[in-house]
Amino acid sequence: METSAEPLKYPSHYPPTDRWKKFFIGVRWLGPDLSFFKELKQNQAARTSIQMNAWGGGKRQEIAQRISEILVKRLKWHTAVFIPNDSLAVVVNGPQFDLIDDFVLEEIIEDAERAYQIELETCKLTAVEPTFGDLVDLIITTIEEK
């Protein structure tokens, strides 16, 4: 079992690539194993505010905290503690499997654009698997370029 200090990420079998696993996603016994969501939720819930120090303070931590509060409110994560290496896909999709896309990432982007009077170009998230830190750094870079 992972510890709360390790980055949140999906296991290698998720999201499914097999067409039948994709088709039966969320269907017990036929689709992919989704039991890892419980572990993700537990690991994130065990985090403490001390782990927010991984952001290094300042504007970076302020932005991470602002986004974290949206994630807790909209997706029901247990705490508002996320670390830079958490998978962006995991944090914006929440601690449980849900077929309905709530467009949380779009809400985060709109909030940042309003709060910092910027226009984010998410296409600049060039990493194959972007992290939460990548998003925060994009916001900071965009603010600095303004």
C-alpha positions as CSV (number, residue, x, y, z in Angstrom):
1,M,0.0,0.0,0.0
2,E,1.3,3.5,-0.9
3,T,1.7,6.1,1.8
4,S,0.0,9.5,1.8
5,A,3.3,11.2,0.8
6,E,3.5,9.3,-2.5
7,P,2.0,10.9,-5.6
8,L,-1.6,10.0,-6.5
9,K,-1.6,8.1,-9.7
10,Y,-3.7,5.5,-11.6
11,P,-2.4,1.9,-11.7
12,S,-1.0,0.7,-15.0
13,H,-4.3,-1.1,-16.0
14,Y,-6.3,2.1,-15.8
15,P,-7.7,3.7,-17.9
16,P,-8.3,0.5,-19.8
17,T,-7.1,0.1,-23.4
18,D,-8.9,-3.2,-24.2
19,R,-12.1,-2.4,-26.1
20,W,-14.2,-4.8,-23.9
21,K,-12.8,-3.4,-20.7
22,K,-13.6,0.1,-22.0
23,F,-17.1,-1.0,-22.9
24,F,-17.7,-2.6,-19.5
25,I,-16.0,0.1,-17.4
26,G,-17.9,0.4,-14.2
27,V,-19.5,-3.0,-14.6
28,R,-18.4,-5.4,-11.9
29,W,-16.6,-8.6,-13.0
30,L,-16.7,-7.6,-16.7
31,G,-14.9,-4.3,-16.6
32,P,-11.5,-3.3,-15.2
33,D,-10.8,-3.6,-11.5
34,L,-11.7,-0.2,-9.9
35,S,-10.9,-1.1,-6.3
36,F,-7.9,1.1,-6.4
37,F,-10.1,4.2,-6.1
38,K,-10.6,3.3,-2.4
39,E,-6.9,3.3,-1.9
40,L,-6.4,6.6,-3.7
41,K,-9.1,8.1,-1.4
42,Q,-7.5,6.7,1.7
43,N,-4.0,7.8,0.8
44,Q,-5.2,11.4,0.0
45,A,-7.3,11.5,3.2
46,A,-4.2,10.6,5.3
47,R,-2.4,13.7,4.1
48,T,-1.8,16.6,6.5
49,S,-1.3,20.3,5.9
50,I,2.4,19.9,6.5
51,Q,2.7,18.1,3.1
52,M,1.6,21.4,1.4
53,N,5.2,22.5,2.2
54,A,6.2,20.5,-0.9
55,W,5.0,23.5,-2.9
56,G,7.8,25.6,-1.5
57,G,5.5,28.4,-0.2
58,G,4.7,31.7,-1.9
59,K,2.6,32.1,-5.0
60,R,3.0,28.5,-6.0
61,Q,1.6,27.2,-2.8
62,E,-1.2,29.8,-2.8
63,I,-2.4,28.7,-6.2
64,A,-2.1,25.1,-5.3
65,Q,-4.3,25.7,-2.2
66,R,-6.8,27.7,-4.2
67,I,-7.2,24.8,-6.7
68,S,-7.2,22.2,-3.9
69,E,-10.2,23.9,-2.3
70,I,-12.1,23.6,-5.6
71,L,-11.2,19.9,-5.8
72,V,-12.5,19.2,-2.3
73,K,-15.7,21.1,-2.8
74,R,-16.6,19.7,-6.2
75,L,-15.1,16.2,-6.1
76,K,-15.4,15.4,-2.4
77,W,-11.7,14.7,-1.8
78,H,-11.2,14.4,1.9
79,T,-8.5,17.0,2.4
80,A,-7.3,20.0,0.4
81,V,-3.7,18.6,0.4
82,F,-2.2,17.7,-2.9
83,I,1.4,17.6,-3.9
84,P,3.2,18.7,-7.1
85,N,3.7,15.2,-8.4
86,D,0.1,14.0,-8.1
87,S,-1.3,13.0,-11.5
88,L,-3.5,15.8,-12.8
89,A,-5.9,13.2,-14.3
90,V,-6.3,11.7,-10.8
91,V,-6.9,14.9,-8.9
92,V,-9.4,16.4,-11.4
93,N,-11.4,13.1,-11.8
94,G,-11.9,12.6,-8.1
95,P,-11.6,9.8,-5.6
96,Q,-14.2,7.5,-7.1
97,F,-15.2,6.2,-10.5
98,D,-17.9,8.3,-12.1
99,L,-19.1,8.2,-15.7
100,I,-20.3,11.8,-15.6
101,D,-17.7,14.4,-16.4
102,D,-18.2,17.4,-14.2
103,F,-15.7,19.5,-16.1
104,V,-13.8,20.3,-12.9
105,L,-10.6,21.2,-14.9
106,E,-12.5,23.8,-16.9
107,E,-13.8,25.3,-13.6
108,I,-10.3,25.4,-12.2
109,I,-9.1,27.2,-15.4
110,E,-11.9,29.6,-15.4
111,D,-11.3,30.4,-11.7
112,A,-7.6,31.0,-12.3
113,E,-8.3,33.2,-15.3
114,R,-10.8,35.3,-13.3
115,A,-8.6,35.5,-10.2
116,Y,-5.4,36.4,-11.9
117,Q,-6.8,38.1,-15.0
118,I,-5.0,35.8,-17.4
119,E,-5.8,33.5,-20.4
120,L,-4.5,30.0,-19.9
121,E,-3.5,27.9,-22.9
122,T,-3.8,24.4,-21.6
123,C,-2.2,23.1,-24.8
124,K,1.0,24.2,-23.1
125,L,0.6,21.3,-20.7
126,T,3.0,19.3,-22.8
127,A,3.9,16.4,-20.5
128,V,2.5,13.0,-21.6
129,E,1.0,12.6,-18.1
130,P,0.8,16.1,-16.7
131,T,1.0,16.6,-12.9
132,F,-0.8,18.9,-10.6
133,G,2.4,20.8,-10.3
134,D,2.5,21.2,-14.1
135,L,-0.8,23.0,-14.0
136,V,0.2,25.3,-11.1
137,D,3.5,26.1,-12.9
138,L,1.5,26.9,-16.1
139,I,-0.6,29.4,-14.2
140,I,2.4,31.0,-12.7
141,T,4.2,31.2,-16.0
142,T,1.1,32.8,-17.6
143,I,0.9,35.3,-14.7
144,E,4.6,36.2,-15.1
145,E,4.2,36.6,-18.9
146,K,1.3,39.0,-18.5
